[in-house]
């Protein structure tokens, strides 16, 4: 990933927050069939691992041996930035369009778990986390489904764990612009409903 110094995200809390807020990751790996990419909901397990599961019919667990290197890409909100958003544009018109975005690249080594205990534990953590955020006290629980049905669903998946070996994060959020231009972009981003990005940009302004 191209990573100019002024766009490097150095705040671990911001990296963790982005992974939590945008869990649908692209898992990329090199295989005998070439590069493969799968879009899978993933969550952090502490600071050292990521966990998730795939369908048993997904060949990823057959194409990759335990310990194979993978790249997990989390992408936050993104926004087109028009030169018209810059109040300084009339001064010299030396502005061009660009794109703002946040991404986190997590490098790691993947291993797969086929036993029911591991699969049940990982599915349980994923559902508890997402159900609590969406439904609160009315959260769906695995126990709400018939036991034989849930057993069949668990038999149709493979759990995985990715041991993290490195993290690179980028926040391209108009940090290289004059303060008045940065503020113009923040107003536009907020008006478009990109609340996560607007909040992150405002923190830059406050620093």
C-alpha positions as MATLAB code, in Angstrom:
seq = 'XXXXXXXXXXXXXXXXXXXXXXXXXXXXXXXXXXXXXXXXXXXXXXXXXXXXXXXXXXXXXXXXXXXXXXXXXXXXXXXXXXXXXXXXXXXXXXXXXXXXXXXXXXXXXXXXXXXXXXXXXXXXXXXXXXXXXXXXXXXXXXXXXXXXXXXXXXXXXXXXXXXXXXXXXXXXXXXXXXXXXXXXXXXXXXXXXXXXXXXXXXXXXXX';
ca = [
       0.000    0.000    0.000;
       1.276    3.448   -0.932;
       1.629    5.179    2.426;
       2.862    8.793    2.512;
       3.951    9.784    5.996;
       1.199   12.368    6.506;
      -1.503    9.740    5.831;
      -0.180    7.044    8.185;
      -2.712    6.127   10.888;
      -0.686    5.703   14.069;
      -3.452    5.558   16.687;
      -4.043    1.903   17.729;
      -7.464    2.828   19.097;
      -8.501    4.243   15.714;
      -7.268    1.109   13.947;
      -9.213   -1.112   16.348;
     -12.288    1.079   15.974;
     -12.211    0.818   12.194;
     -11.909   -2.982   12.318;
     -14.898   -3.100   14.660;
     -17.023   -0.649   12.687;
     -16.289   -2.194    9.262;
     -15.877   -5.943    9.862;
     -16.522   -7.143    6.299;
     -12.914   -7.720    5.262;
     -11.277   -8.867    2.050;
      -8.981  -11.806    2.803;
      -6.378  -12.086    0.046;
      -3.999  -15.015   -0.415;
      -1.672  -16.479   -3.005;
      -2.575  -20.065   -3.975;
      -1.656  -22.593   -6.647;
      -4.619  -21.203   -8.570;
      -3.269  -17.653   -8.289;
      -4.480  -14.830   -6.086;
      -7.813  -15.427   -4.368;
      -9.903  -12.951   -2.399;
     -12.863  -13.633   -0.132;
     -15.107  -11.092    1.567;
     -15.710  -12.350    5.096;
     -16.944  -10.765    8.353;
     -13.961  -10.811   10.706;
     -13.454   -9.669   14.275;
     -10.402   -9.059   16.429;
      -9.484  -11.463   19.186;
      -7.437   -9.298   21.473;
      -4.518   -7.538   19.818;
      -2.855  -10.587   18.290;
      -5.447  -12.387   16.170;
      -8.493  -12.167   13.936;
     -11.253  -14.773   13.821;
     -14.130  -15.685   11.528;
     -15.630  -18.512    9.518;
     -16.276  -19.504    5.918;
     -18.618  -21.926    4.191;
     -17.419  -25.515    4.005;
     -17.944  -25.279    0.244;
     -15.524  -22.345    0.061;
     -12.267  -23.793   -1.282;
     -10.131  -21.342    0.690;
      -9.570  -23.897    3.464;
      -8.504  -26.488    0.871;
      -6.267  -24.135   -1.123;
      -4.385  -22.801    1.928;
      -2.375  -24.829    4.391;
      -2.380  -23.914    8.062;
       0.157  -21.150    8.552;
      -0.249  -19.729    5.036;
       0.241  -15.944    4.794;
      -2.819  -13.810    4.109;
      -3.609  -10.118    3.836;
      -6.830   -8.928    5.470;
      -8.130   -5.586    4.195;
     -10.656   -3.507    6.157;
     -12.068   -0.475    4.373;
     -13.897    2.312    6.156;
     -15.947    5.089    4.643;
     -14.703    6.849    1.514;
     -15.641   10.064   -0.256;
     -14.946   11.859   -3.514;
     -13.437   15.284   -2.886;
     -14.195   17.983   -5.450;
     -11.976   21.079   -5.788;
     -15.187   23.061   -5.366;
     -15.117   22.138   -1.673;
     -11.967   24.216   -1.122;
     -12.655   27.844   -0.169;
      -9.145   28.701   -1.444;
      -9.925   27.510   -4.984;
     -10.762   30.986   -6.364;
      -7.340   32.243   -5.311;
      -5.353   30.250   -7.897;
      -7.447   27.275   -9.109;
      -4.448   25.023   -8.472;
      -6.570   22.159   -7.151;
      -7.642   18.810   -8.560;
     -10.156   16.164   -7.435;
      -9.083   13.431   -5.034;
     -10.543   10.696   -2.852;
     -10.553   10.422    0.929;
     -10.670    7.051    2.681;
      -9.560    4.923    5.618;
      -8.104    1.423    5.275;
      -6.358   -1.088    7.498;
      -4.162   -3.881    6.099;
      -3.530   -6.746    8.508;
      -0.905   -9.325    7.535;
      -1.060  -12.679    9.244;
      -0.979  -16.445    9.077;
      -4.219  -18.347    8.855;
      -5.206  -21.664   10.394;
      -8.502  -23.526   10.110;
     -10.582  -25.301   12.748;
     -13.053  -28.032   11.815;
     -14.088  -29.150   15.300;
     -17.525  -28.181   16.566;
     -16.230  -26.546   19.748;
     -14.103  -24.017   17.837;
     -16.829  -23.312   15.303;
     -19.473  -22.819   17.972;
     -17.196  -20.489   19.946;
     -16.368  -18.291   16.959;
     -19.949  -18.107   15.688;
     -21.061  -17.321   19.226;
     -18.651  -14.396   19.535;
     -19.580  -12.991   16.128;
     -23.306  -13.181   16.714;
     -23.149  -11.831   20.273;
     -21.150   -8.814   19.141;
     -23.229   -7.898   16.102;
     -26.600   -8.764   17.612;
     -25.892   -6.668   20.705;
     -25.039   -3.660   18.552;
     -28.078   -4.050   16.304;
     -30.783   -5.408   18.607;
     -29.658   -4.721   22.168;
     -31.742   -6.623   24.698;
     -33.691   -8.251   21.853;
     -30.528   -9.816   20.419;
     -30.890  -13.117   18.599;
     -29.093  -16.006   20.298;
     -27.844  -19.270   18.880;
     -30.127  -21.024   21.371;
     -33.141  -19.418   19.646;
     -32.688  -21.809   16.699;
     -33.598  -25.519   16.959;
     -30.596  -27.559   18.117;
     -30.619  -29.901   15.092;
     -30.801  -26.939   12.718;
     -27.893  -25.161   14.406;
     -25.855  -28.372   14.386;
     -26.431  -28.646   10.628;
     -25.420  -25.010   10.081;
     -22.218  -25.476   12.099;
     -21.393  -28.611   10.108;
     -21.524  -26.493    6.950;
     -18.810  -24.021    8.002;
     -15.092  -23.931    8.802;
     -13.707  -21.623   11.483;
     -10.417  -19.783   11.079;
      -7.939  -17.832   13.150;
      -5.350  -15.416   11.754;
      -2.278  -14.722   13.863;
      -1.346  -11.101   13.186;
       2.187  -10.472   11.931;
       1.853   -6.838   10.902;
      -0.550   -3.916   10.524;
      -0.463   -0.942    8.151;
      -3.203    1.678    8.375;
      -3.929    4.698    6.213;
      -6.209    7.665    6.826;
      -6.266    9.937    3.769;
      -8.455   12.693    5.169;
      -7.264   15.994    3.681;
      -4.546   16.389    6.324;
      -2.343   17.971    3.638;
      -4.807   20.780    2.974;
      -5.018   24.255    4.483;
      -7.239   24.395    7.564;
     -10.000   26.256    5.734;
     -10.006   23.688    2.914;
      -9.973   20.816    5.406;
     -13.030   22.351    7.091;
     -14.797   22.600    3.731;
     -14.296   18.889    3.134;
     -15.479   18.027    6.663;
     -18.729   19.940    6.065;
     -19.303   18.095    2.786;
     -18.535   14.682    4.271;
     -20.907   15.326    7.172;
     -23.659   16.502    4.807;
     -23.340   13.222    2.891;
     -23.967   11.228    6.064;
     -20.423    9.889    6.374;
     -20.420   10.312   10.130;
     -17.410    8.084   10.875;
     -15.213    9.987    8.456;
     -16.450   13.394    9.598;
     -15.760   12.539   13.244;
     -12.250   11.326   12.430;
     -11.506   14.491   10.412;
     -12.761   16.697   13.224;
     -10.358   14.988   15.620;
      -7.528   15.974   13.286;
      -8.744   19.587   13.448;
      -8.792   19.477   17.257;
      -5.255   18.131   17.584;
];
